[in-house]
Amino acid sequence: MAKVVIFSGAGISAESGLSTFRDADGLWEKYRIEEICTAGCLNWNRENTLTFYDARREQLDSVMPNAAHYAIAKLQEKYSKDIAIITQNVDDLFERAGCKDILHLHGFLPRLRCEACGTTHLIGYTKQERDLSCQNCGGSFRPDIVFFGEAAPMYEHLYDAMQDCEFLAIIGSSGNVVAMDHFARHIKVSILNNLEKSDAINEKVYTKVLYKKATEAIDEIVVDVERFLKT
Ligand code: NAD
């Protein structure tokens, strides 16, 4: 298991042009989350939910990874065994920057998942064909996204990955969905990078706090990771 874990949220992709959920101008200002990405929406509000994710894919096609994604890719290339990348994001900007083996805790936007058997199907940035059925079982597809209130099977891997973690860097996460403070308390080095304080995070448990844009904080984070791995 990797000694260094880089854990990210919507904030790391904000400078690429993807809205976060909670910041001013975030997605919650424009959509009612309980109507389009909460457990059960696919039953009572299916077409609006699918249309929302069609639009997210179209938007994803129009943006690029930013300097923070690229710097992490470079770091991973250099120290592949020592670094794990875990994200709450459903975008593919880490992959497009060249990162490998990303643990996506909440799903992956360019992919659909069969509602019956779980078979996945990549569609890239295209609209979901409404009558597409699963080749394996004939079931219908949904976006491969964990909605609020649904089980998140990848959390088990988060706990595994954190077992040997000695250096944790959190970039662009408010802590409202996945709380990381309890891990940070027991980790030698922990860096928190957000734009500002969050009510859901106790900044005192982190050894370094950087309230600035991810693209401005990333060089310092990379230097700290390299220094840590060399000692
Ligand atoms: P959040 O929206 O709750 O919080 C975003 C955090 O990022 C805030 O703390 C903010 O200060 C920080 N931030 C904003 N811009 C930043 C920047 N340029 N540099 C550094 N930090 C910045 O995000 P969350 O904690 O990830 O939780 C929201 C949920 O929404 C997650 O489950 C995630 O899957 C989902 N989401 C994903 C995407 C995506 O895939 N790109 C986009 C929106 C929401």
Boltz pocket constraint, residues with backbone or C-beta under 6 A from the ligand:
constraints:
  - pocket:
      binder: B
      contacts: [[A, 8], [A, 9], [A, 10], [A, 11], [A, 12], [A, 13], [A, 14], [A, 15], [A, 18], [A, 19], [A, 20], [A, 21], [A, 22], [A, 23], [A, 26], [A, 27], [A, 88], [A, 89], [A, 90], [A, 91], [A, 106], [A, 171], [A, 172], [A, 173], [A, 174], [A, 175], [A, 176], [A, 177], [A, 178], [A, 193], [A, 194], [A, 195], [A, 196], [A, 197], [A, 198], [A, 212], [A, 213], [A, 214], [A, 215]]
      max_distance: 6.0
